[in-house]
Amino acid sequence: MLLHGLLIRLDNRLPGKDITLIAEFIDANELGLDLEQMADVLSEDEQPLASDERVDILALVDRMQMGDRVPDALRFCPKGEVTRPLIG
């Protein structure tokens, strides 16, 4: 699943307790909550996001027709180095 892969890519920028909570959201098929929590935690600490990570998250938000909460939160994440895209 794309969200599991994204969580793995971002694990060094997320506190352990949040990784556990996000993984539980994925397992419970609460995918919107997962993306919101991920964006909230990343933006709270102004963690960097590579362009491809940002694209992958926003593509999922768009597919799920989630609105602006996640994109608004990600505005606080500076641009980081490029990693391998999950969606393509």
N, C-alpha and C positions, 0 to 999 in steps of 0.2 A: 504494500500500500504506500502511496506517495507520502502520506503524513508521517508514517513510521520512518521513512527515509529522510524526510525533512527534519524530524526530531533528532535523528542520529547526526545529521550534518550540523545541527545547532547546539548539540549537547554541551560543548565546551563554553557556551555563552549563557547557559540556563542553570540556575541553582538546582541541586538534586531533588529538593522537595517539589519544585515546579515540573521537573522532568517526569517524576512519578505521577503527579496530578494530570499532566498532559497525556501521558501514556494511558492512564485510566479513562480519560475522555475518549481517546481513540478506540480503546477496547469496548467501551459502552456505545460506540457509534455516535458520539456527540461531537461530530466533526466541526461544527460551527463554534462550539465552546472551545474546542481544541485550538482552532486558529485564533480566536479572540484571546485566550489565555497566553498563547505563544507570543502574539503581538504585544500584549500588555506587558509581559515580563521583559521582552527585548527592549521595548521603548522606555520602560521604567528606568533601566540601567543604561540607556542610550548605547546599546550593544551594536557593533557594526554589522551590516548585512551586505553580502556581495550582491552585485546586480542580478545574478542568476537566482540567488535565493529569494530576493525580493520579487522577481518575476514569477517564480514558482508559487510563492505565497499568494500573490495577487491574482494569478491565474486560477487558483483554487477558490479564492473568494468570489471571483467572477463566475466560475462554474456553479457555485453554490448560491449565487445571487444574494450575497450577504449584506450589501450596503457599504457604508463608509467607515465603520468603526475600526476595522483592521488597517485599511490604508491610512487613516488618520493617525493611528498609533505608530505606524512604521515611519512616519515623517520624522520622528525623533531618533531614528536609527541612522547613523552616518554610513556612508558608502564604505564597504570593506573590499577585501580581495576577492577575485573571481574563483568560484568552485564549479564543480560539474553540475549541469542542470538535471533535474528529475523529470521535467515535463518538456516534451519536444516534439 
